[in-house]
Amino acid sequence: MKSRFSFFFVLLIFSLFSLCGLSFMSCGDDDDDDDTTMDYFPNADGSSWIFTITDHEDNTTAERTSTIDGTKTFNQVNCQIMKDRLSDEPGTEYYTYAVDTGSELMVYGYELYENGSLTTTLVLPVPFKNLVYPMTVGQTWQVVAMTDVKLSDFELGEENDDLDGDGIDDTMDVTITATVREQANVSVPAGSFDSFKIESRVVATIHLSSVGDVPMSGVVTNLWFAPGVNVVKELNYNFQQATLTETAELKSYSLGS
């Protein structure tokens, strides 16, 4: 049972956190002298966004509140913090740690807090390049490419890398690619926004010692990013099956100063 859990958990790591990294684009170091950065990223401390989340599998709705809240040294890097709270998970906070280099948004990891206590830390073995800007239609960049990745590389306290339970450690090769598909006006409850549609896709090969290589591929998310505002809409998909699992739409926002 533990090996089976690990197998699906590692897929969840790559699909979920590549999605999360793209969704939290407003994280970064505030630089008042860089007009291009400020045009794309309203990253002032205290900025907040409220999204209406629709779960298409459970047919439920909730609200996600995202707030930029200070900085922290994470994995020896000074990162800006975005905190996320879900209305249907009281007491739970998700932290994303990112750095805006001036032309790229790099995400270094995540933390989960429950009732004020840190319960999970995810240190990415390689930072994710979650955005390259300014954006143009047709632009493609590699969010991350890793070879021979083990579950234990993510420092989640899970030491079992034997995904198929045969007594031999297994690994994965993973590539996540983002592509700007179009520029269009998108209407959500917060208003209408000129936005870039960005598709995130995961391609993975799992090296199982008992059965050989298992290739996997699927779209993780489509999202619409409005420069100067943030993500205004996102569609999240089941990894591989490509069925729509969740929709998020911007309800309201407030930019810090």
C-alpha positions as CSV (number, residue, x, y, z in Angstrom):
1,M,0.0,0.0,0.0
2,K,2.8,2.4,0.8
3,S,4.5,1.9,-2.6
4,R,1.2,2.5,-4.4
5,F,0.6,5.7,-2.4
6,S,4.1,6.9,-3.3
7,F,3.5,6.2,-7.0
8,F,0.5,8.4,-7.2
9,F,1.8,10.9,-4.8
10,V,4.9,11.7,-7.0
11,L,2.6,12.3,-10.0
12,L,0.5,14.6,-7.8
13,I,3.7,16.6,-6.9
14,F,4.6,17.4,-10.5
15,S,1.1,18.1,-11.8
16,L,-0.2,20.0,-8.8
17,F,2.9,22.1,-8.0
18,S,3.6,23.0,-11.6
19,L,0.0,24.3,-11.6
20,C,0.4,26.1,-8.4
21,G,3.7,27.8,-9.5
22,L,2.0,29.2,-12.6
23,S,-1.0,30.3,-10.6
24,F,1.1,32.4,-8.2
25,M,2.6,34.7,-10.7
26,S,2.5,37.8,-8.7
27,C,5.2,36.7,-6.3
28,G,8.6,38.4,-6.7
29,D,10.9,41.1,-5.5
30,D,9.3,44.6,-5.8
31,D,11.4,46.9,-8.0
32,D,10.0,50.4,-8.5
33,D,12.7,51.2,-11.1
34,D,11.6,48.4,-13.4
35,D,8.5,49.6,-15.3
36,T,8.3,46.4,-17.4
37,T,8.3,44.3,-14.2
38,M,5.7,46.5,-12.5
39,D,3.5,46.4,-15.7
40,Y,3.4,42.6,-15.5
41,F,3.5,42.0,-11.7
42,P,1.5,44.0,-9.1
43,N,3.8,42.5,-6.5
44,A,3.5,45.2,-3.7
45,D,3.3,43.8,-0.2
46,G,-0.3,43.5,0.9
47,S,-1.8,42.9,-2.6
48,S,-4.6,40.3,-2.5
49,W,-6.9,38.4,-4.9
50,I,-10.1,36.5,-4.2
51,F,-11.0,33.7,-6.6
52,T,-14.2,31.7,-6.8
53,I,-13.3,28.0,-7.1
54,T,-15.7,25.5,-8.7
55,D,-14.9,21.8,-8.2
56,H,-16.4,20.0,-11.1
57,E,-15.9,16.5,-9.6
58,D,-17.7,17.2,-6.3
59,N,-19.9,20.0,-7.7
60,T,-19.0,22.4,-4.9
61,T,-17.7,26.0,-4.8
62,A,-15.3,27.8,-2.4
63,E,-13.2,30.9,-2.3
64,R,-9.4,31.1,-2.5
65,T,-7.7,34.2,-1.1
66,S,-4.2,34.9,-2.2
67,T,-2.1,37.6,-0.4
68,I,1.5,38.8,-0.8
69,D,2.9,38.9,2.7
70,G,6.5,39.8,3.2
71,T,9.7,37.8,2.5
72,K,11.5,34.8,3.9
73,T,14.8,33.1,3.4
74,F,13.8,29.7,1.9
75,N,16.5,27.2,0.9
76,Q,19.1,29.9,1.3
77,V,17.3,32.3,-1.1
78,N,15.5,35.5,-0.1
79,C,12.0,34.9,-1.5
80,Q,8.7,36.8,-1.6
81,I,5.8,35.0,0.0
82,M,2.3,34.4,-1.3
83,K,-0.2,33.0,1.2
84,D,-3.2,31.1,0.0
85,R,-6.3,30.3,2.0
86,L,-9.4,28.3,1.0
87,S,-12.8,28.9,2.6
88,D,-13.5,25.2,2.8
89,E,-10.2,24.5,4.6
90,P,-10.3,26.7,7.7
91,G,-7.0,27.0,9.5
92,T,-4.9,25.8,6.5
93,E,-2.5,28.1,4.7
94,Y,-0.4,27.4,1.6
95,Y,2.8,29.4,1.2
96,T,4.6,29.8,-2.2
97,Y,8.2,31.1,-2.2
98,A,9.3,32.9,-5.4
99,V,11.9,35.4,-6.8
100,D,11.3,37.7,-9.7
101,T,14.6,38.1,-11.5
102,G,13.4,40.9,-13.8
103,S,12.7,38.6,-16.8
104,E,11.7,35.3,-15.1
105,L,9.7,34.2,-12.2
106,M,11.5,31.4,-10.3
107,V,9.6,29.3,-7.7
108,Y,11.8,27.6,-5.0
109,G,9.3,25.7,-3.0
110,Y,6.2,25.6,-0.9
111,E,5.0,25.2,2.7
112,L,1.8,24.0,4.3
113,Y,0.6,25.4,7.7
114,E,-2.3,24.0,9.7
115,N,-3.6,26.0,12.6
116,G,-0.5,28.1,12.6
117,S,1.9,25.1,12.7
118,L,4.2,24.1,9.8
119,T,3.3,20.6,8.7
120,T,4.8,20.1,5.2
121,T,7.8,21.7,3.4
122,L,8.4,21.1,-0.3
123,V,11.9,22.2,-1.4
124,L,12.2,21.9,-5.2
125,P,15.4,20.2,-6.2
126,V,15.5,22.5,-9.2
127,P,13.7,25.9,-9.1
128,F,10.7,26.1,-11.5
129,K,10.9,28.8,-14.2
130,N,7.2,29.6,-14.0
131,L,7.2,32.7,-16.2
132,V,9.3,34.4,-18.9
133,Y,8.3,37.9,-19.8
134,P,7.3,40.2,-21.5
135,M,4.9,37.7,-23.1
136,T,4.1,37.1,-26.8
137,V,1.7,34.7,-28.4
138,G,3.5,31.5,-29.4
139,Q,6.2,31.9,-26.7
140,T,7.3,28.7,-25.1
141,W,9.6,28.1,-22.2
142,Q,10.7,25.1,-20.1
143,V,9.4,25.4,-16.6
144,V,11.7,22.6,-15.5
145,A,13.5,19.5,-16.8
146,M,14.7,16.9,-14.4
147,T,16.2,13.4,-15.0
148,D,16.5,10.5,-12.6
149,V,14.2,12.2,-10.0
150,K,13.4,10.3,-6.8
151,L,10.5,11.0,-4.4
152,S,13.0,11.7,-1.7
153,D,14.6,14.5,-3.7
154,F,11.6,16.7,-2.6
155,E,12.5,16.4,1.1
156,L,8.9,15.6,2.1
157,G,10.1,13.1,4.7
158,E,9.3,10.2,2.4
159,E,12.3,7.9,2.0
160,N,10.6,5.2,-0.1
161,D,11.7,5.6,-3.7
162,D,10.5,2.1,-4.6
163,L,7.4,3.1,-6.5
164,D,6.4,-0.3,-7.8
165,G,7.2,-2.2,-4.5
166,D,9.8,-4.7,-5.9
167,G,12.6,-3.7,-3.6
168,I,14.6,-1.6,-6.1
169,D,14.5,2.2,-6.2
170,D,12.8,3.8,-9.2
171,T,13.2,7.2,-10.8
172,M,11.4,9.6,-13.2
173,D,12.4,12.0,-16.0
174,V,10.0,15.0,-16.0
175,T,9.6,18.0,-18.3
176,I,7.1,20.8,-17.7
177,T,6.5,23.2,-20.6
178,A,4.5,26.4,-20.7
179,T,3.2,28.0,-23.9
180,V,1.4,31.3,-24.6
181,R,-1.5,30.2,-26.8
182,E,-3.3,33.5,-27.5
183,Q,-4.1,37.0,-26.3
184,A,-7.8,37.7,-25.7
185,N,-10.2,39.6,-23.6
186,V,-11.6,37.5,-20.7
187,S,-14.6,38.4,-18.6
188,V,-14.8,37.2,-15.0
189,P,-16.7,38.5,-12.0
190,A,-13.9,41.0,-11.3
191,G,-14.3,42.6,-14.8
192,S,-13.0,42.2,-18.3
193,F,-9.2,41.9,-18.9
194,D,-6.9,41.7,-21.8
195,S,-5.1,38.5,-21.0
196,F,-2.6,35.9,-22.2
197,K,-3.7,32.3,-22.3
198,I,-0.9,30.0,-21.0
199,E,-1.0,26.2,-21.2
200,S,1.1,24.1,-18.9
201,R,1.9,20.5,-20.0
202,V,3.7,17.8,-18.1
203,V,5.6,15.0,-19.9
204,A,7.1,12.3,-17.7
205,T,8.8,8.9,-18.1
206,I,8.6,6.7,-15.0
207,H,11.5,4.2,-14.8
208,L,10.0,1.2,-13.0
209,S,12.5,-1.6,-12.4
210,S,9.7,-4.3,-12.4
211,V,8.0,-3.4,-15.7
212,G,10.3,-0.9,-17.5
213,D,9.6,2.7,-18.7
214,V,6.1,4.1,-18.4
215,P,5.6,7.3,-20.5
216,M,2.9,9.8,-19.3
217,S,1.8,13.1,-20.7
218,G,-1.0,15.5,-20.1
219,V,-2.2,19.1,-19.8
220,V,-2.2,20.3,-16.2
221,T,-3.8,23.8,-16.6
222,N,-4.9,26.6,-18.9
223,L,-4.8,30.0,-17.3
224,W,-5.4,33.6,-18.4
225,F,-2.9,36.2,-17.1
226,A,-3.7,39.9,-17.2
227,P,-0.5,42.1,-17.0
228,G,-0.8,44.4,-14.0
229,V,-3.6,42.3,-12.5
230,N,-2.5,38.7,-12.1
231,V,-4.2,35.4,-13.1
232,V,-7.9,36.1,-13.8
233,K,-9.0,32.7,-14.8
234,E,-7.7,29.1,-14.7
235,L,-8.9,25.7,-15.8
236,N,-7.3,22.7,-14.0
237,Y,-7.3,19.3,-15.6
238,N,-6.9,15.7,-14.4
239,F,-3.3,14.6,-15.3
240,Q,-3.4,12.4,-18.4
241,Q,-7.2,12.1,-18.8
242,A,-7.5,15.8,-19.6
243,T,-10.9,16.0,-18.0
244,L,-11.7,19.4,-16.4
245,T,-11.6,19.1,-12.6
246,E,-11.6,22.7,-11.4
247,T,-12.3,26.3,-12.5
248,A,-11.1,29.4,-10.8
249,E,-12.3,33.0,-11.6
250,L,-11.1,36.2,-10.1
251,K,-13.9,37.7,-8.0
252,S,-12.1,40.8,-6.7
253,Y,-8.6,42.1,-6.0
254,S,-6.7,44.9,-4.2
255,L,-3.2,46.0,-5.1
256,G,-0.9,47.2,-2.4
257,S,1.3,50.3,-2.6
